[in-house]
Amino acid sequence: MTPFYDILHRFSGLGGVHAEMIRMAELRPGQQVLDIGCGTGNLLLALGRERSDVELVGLDPDARALARAARKAHRAGVAVSWRPGYAEEPPYPDGSVDRVFSSLMLPHLHDKDALLAEVRRVLRPDGLLVLADIDGHSALDGHGFLRRRMAHNPLIHDNAGMVERIAAAGFTVEAPVQHPLRMGRITIVRAHPVAG
C-alpha cells in the first residue's frame, strides 16, 4: 500500500490536519519531535519546510515507507532522522522527547494502550502529545459503501472513546478539535503528561 499513501494524503485533505497538528504543537527552537507511525513522512516534511530549528525523527516499521520518506526529504532539503521501529516500542529513554505526533495510527494497533503508555514514558514532563485519529465509526460521514464497510471494521470501532483512553494513560487532555475530511472527521487531541 506504500505507493498509495501520498495519493490518499492528497485526496483526503490530510494536509490540513497536519497543519493544525503543527500549530497545536507550539514548538520551540531545539526541541525534538517524534512522529510515531510516520509512514512516508508527510507530516514531518510539512513541519521541516516551516521550521529548520527543531530535530525531526520519524518512526515506522515499514522499510519501504521510510525509504520513500527519505527520498522525499532529500528532494525537499529537509533534515529528518528516519528510524525503523514499532509504535509500541519506541527506542528512546524515559523523558527524552519534547513532542510526539501520531496521526491515523490507532486503528492499526491491537494494543492501543501500549502505544499511549510508551508515549507517556518517552515524553519529557513538559512534553506534549498531538494525536489525530478517527474516534470510532461515528466519525465516518456519508451513507455509501465505504461508510458501511468501515463501520463494521473492528479496528475502527475499537477506536471509539480515544480521548478517554488517552486520559486513562496518564495525560491531561485539552478539548479535542474536530477537523473535516472528504469522507469523515478526524479528532485532533493535544495532551500533556500528568505530573508525578
N, C-alpha and C positions, 0 to 999 in steps of 0.2 A: 504493500500500500504506500510505501515511501514516496514514489513519484507523484501520488495524488495529494499529498499533504498541502503543497503550495497551491494547487488548484482549489482545493477545499477552502484554504485560508482566504483566497481572493473572493471566491464565490459567496462564502457565508458572511463576510463582514467582520471576521475576527480581528482585522487590523484596528478597528475602533475599540474593541475590547482590550487589546494590548496597549493602546494609547492611554486608555483610562487606568489600567493597572500601573503603568509607568507614572502617571500623575499621582496616583494614590500612594505610591511607594515613598514619595518625598525624600529622594536620595540626596546624600551629601557627598562632597568630594572624598575620595579614598575608600568609600565603602565597598564591601564585597557583596555581589549579587549572585545568588544561585538560582537557576531555573531548573526545577526538577521535572523531568519528562519533557525536555526541551524540543524533541522532535528535530525538525530541520532548521530550527534556530530563529524563527521569525520574530519572536518577542525580543530576544537579546539583540538581534540585528537592528530592530527599530530603536531600542534603547541606546545601542552603541552609536547610531547615527546622531543621536541627540547629545549624548554625554560620553566624552572620552576620559573623564576624570574618575570613573568607577571601575572596579575589577569585575569582569563578567565571566561566569562559569556556567556551562550547560551540561547537564547530566542526563543521560538516556541509555537504555540497554541496547538500542538498535544501532549497530555499527554503520549500516548504510545511511541512516538518517543523520548520524554525526558526520559522516564523510560529506554528505550533501551540504550540511550546515557549514562545515569548514570551507568548502569551495565558495559558498555564497559570502561568507565573512571575508575571505581573501579578496574576492572581487570588489566588495564594498569598502575594503580598507578598515574593517572593524576588528579589534583585538578581542578574541574570546578564547577561553580555555575550554575545549570540548572533552568531556570525560565520560568513559563508559561506566555504567553503574545503574543499579535499581533504586527506585523511589524509596523502598522500604529499608535501604541500606546505604544512605549517602556517606561517602568516605571522608567524613570531616569530624574533628574532635568536638567535644561539648562546647557550646557557647562561642563558636568561631565565625559565624556568618551574620552579616548585618541585615540582609533582606533575602527572603525566599519567595520566589514566584512559582506558581503551579497553575497551569491552565489546561482544562479538559483532561486531567489525569485520573480523577477519582473513578469514573466508570470502568477504567481498565484494570482496577485493582480489586482483588477479592478481600484484602485486608486493608481497608482504608484507614483504620485506626493506627496501624503500624506506621503508615506514612506520616500521619499527623504527629504521632509520638516522636518520630525521628526529626521532623521539622522543629518541634518544640525543643528537642535536645541540642540541635546544632545552632539554633539562634542565640545570639547574644541577649543578655537581659533587656536591653533597649532595642532589640531587633523587631522585625515586622514580617508577617506573612501576608502576602497578597495572592489570593486564590480565586480563580474564575472557573466556574463549572456549571453543569446542569443540575439544578436542585430537584431531582426526581422527574418523573414523566410529566408532571403538571407544567413544566417549563416548555413543553413542546407545543407550538401553535399549529393550527390547521386541523383538517379532518381527513386528510388524504392517506394514501398507503404508507408513507413514511411515518406519520404520527402513529398509526395503528401498529406498525412494525416495531417502532422504538418503544412505545408504551408498554409492550409486553417483554421488552428486554430486561432481564433481572438485574443486570449491571446498572441500567439507568434507574429502574425502580428502587434499587437499594441505595441510590444516591439521595433519596428524599431525606430531609432533615439534616442537610450537611452543615448548616450554621450551628445547630445544636451539637453536632458531632465535633466540630472544631472547638466549641466552648468546653466540651467534656474532656478534650485532650489537653486542657491547661492553658487556654487562651481567653483573653478578654476580646470579645468580638464587637466591632462597631456596626452600625446599621448597614445592612447589605445594600448594594446598588444593583438594580436590575438593568441590564443592557440588552436591547433588542437585536436579534439577528434576523436573517432572511427566513429562517424556519423555526424560530423559537426565541427563548430568552436565556441569557446567561446571568447567573448571580455572581457578583464580584464581592468578595469579603476581605476586609482588612482586619487583621487580628494581631494583638500584642501578647507575648508570653506573660502569664501571670507570675508575679514576683514570688520568689521563695522556692 
